[in-house]
Amino acid sequence: MSATIEKPDVRPAQADVLIVGNGALGLFLARELSAAGAGSVVVVGPADRSSGGSQAAGAMMGCFAEATSESLRTQPARTRFELGVAAHERWPAVLAALQEHAPGGRPLLTAPETHVVLNSIGAELDNVNLAAIINALTEYGKPWQECDPHDIPGFNPRTDTRALRAILLPEEGAVDARAVLTALQADLLASGVTLLDASVRTLLGDSDSVTGAELDDGHVIEAGKVVVAAGALSESVLKTLIPDLDLVPTFAGLGFAMIARRTGGEPFRSVVRTPNRGFACGLHVVPQADGTEYYGATNRLVDEVGSTTWMADVRFLAQYSMQQLDERAASHEVVRWLAGNRPVTLDGFPLIGWLPRAGLYLMSGTYRDGFHCAPLLAAHVANELQGKPGLIDPIFQPTRRPVATRTVEGSIQEYVEHNLAGWFETGAQAAPQLTTRQIADYYRNMATQFYERVGTDYALGPDILWYAQGSLVGGRRVARYLRRLQPAAAGTGAL
């Protein structure tokens, strides 16, 4: 069954719930509301989702494979991590229910397990985060085992970037993100949910409540409740109604990936990935429903949401896929280029909750695991919209002060470690007499100077610090927000 977006001549003028955003979060929420009989539901979003994160996602079901040294170090970080653990338990039932709508009847689950490899091209951060993965698996009683990298199907790196160690996570695999979105749309249309191929120009309402939205062509939809789930665009949508809304800032994390058709050699049958490193989620390959392979993914915080990527990122992903995953990938046929924007909050925590206008709700800020967490977050938000108890910790309220999980000293050290990981992975060159410590000192000085200029004791994550330190626009935006917080930001959260 194909999923066809509703045509303009059947667009409704009213809805009980209007969802702005048709990525994984918006569609799963619509599914929950429809199943609960919550009235008429309308989802608005461009059919091509050209700048959205969901359409470009690798959709690894990897909460433990994503673990880092920071994941369980503080209580707020642990709460964030356990959101992914709880979401993971919901996926088998979700996939079973959606399978009847899968394109071509192909399985939505495309990889049943994950191999995490420690290779010879990274830096110390790879060792640290692999240890964090194993520690998290052990603490939560999840299965894993050491394996010989030579036994991983499809894995054929160059000798100089060979894997030194590998572990198998038999309960973490991946789905085909684009097939799941198509199946979701078909399921929603069959249940009477309206999907509109459009964008919201402005939210409508007054100083007390939201009343609906005006679309980009002037069509108005009145709604009792409006949920903004528009990813990296959510903040700009909200400010059409509340220009002075005080939120934890959200930035666009532009990612690039590609889908290739194998032309020779043994195919991958599992997710194969490195640990998180270099300001990103590590290099990975994910089998797809149609037999192709997804190679991803880069991560670059940018000033504006867009649907194109940098040539440097294309080169990076192609070169290191060939070197670290499969030498034969050089001759594979690229059948699709993917670029999408992840919603990245300043403190790294989602923005889930009611806003200071009656009926207005925000569902965003999920960074790299929005697709994975979507079924759980959708169930939580559906409950809250219907006046029922929520399912997740209230720490994620969008009008909070930024959550603190590190010291400035720790932030600087993380920044150094991620830069060193990127330095050695990309083969960056320095004068032969320079030591690793001297390179580290260079990055440490850059980060220290940023904190001294801004005059804040709120400690940023490495990716936000990289962006703030390297972008004039980003640096000014981060600095303005942090200076506004002083001294309230000091000591926020649990260290």
Secondary structure, DSSP 8 states (H G I E B T S, - for coil): -----B-GGG--SEEEEEEE--SHHHHHHHHHHHHTT-S-EEEE--TT-TTBSGGG---B--TTTT--TTTTTSHHHHHHHHHHHHHHTTHHHHHHHHGGGSGGG--SEEES-EEEEEETTS-HHHHHHHHHHHHHHHHTT---EEE-GGGSTT-B--GGG-EEEEEEETT--EE-HHHHHHHHHHHHHHTT-EEE---EEEEEE-SSBEEEEEETTS-EEEEEEEEE--GGGHHHHHTTT-TT-----EEEEEEEEEEEE--SS----SEEE--SBTTBB--EEEE-TTS-EEEE---EEESS--S---HHHHHHHHHHHHHHTBGGGGG-EEEEEEEEEEEEETTS--EEEE-SSBTEEEEE--GGGHHHHHHHHHHHHHHHHTT---SS-GGG-TTS-----S-HHHHHHHHHHHHHHHHHHTT----TT--HHHHHHHHHHHHHHHHHHHT------HHHHHHHHH-HHHHHHHHHHHHHHTTTTTT-S--
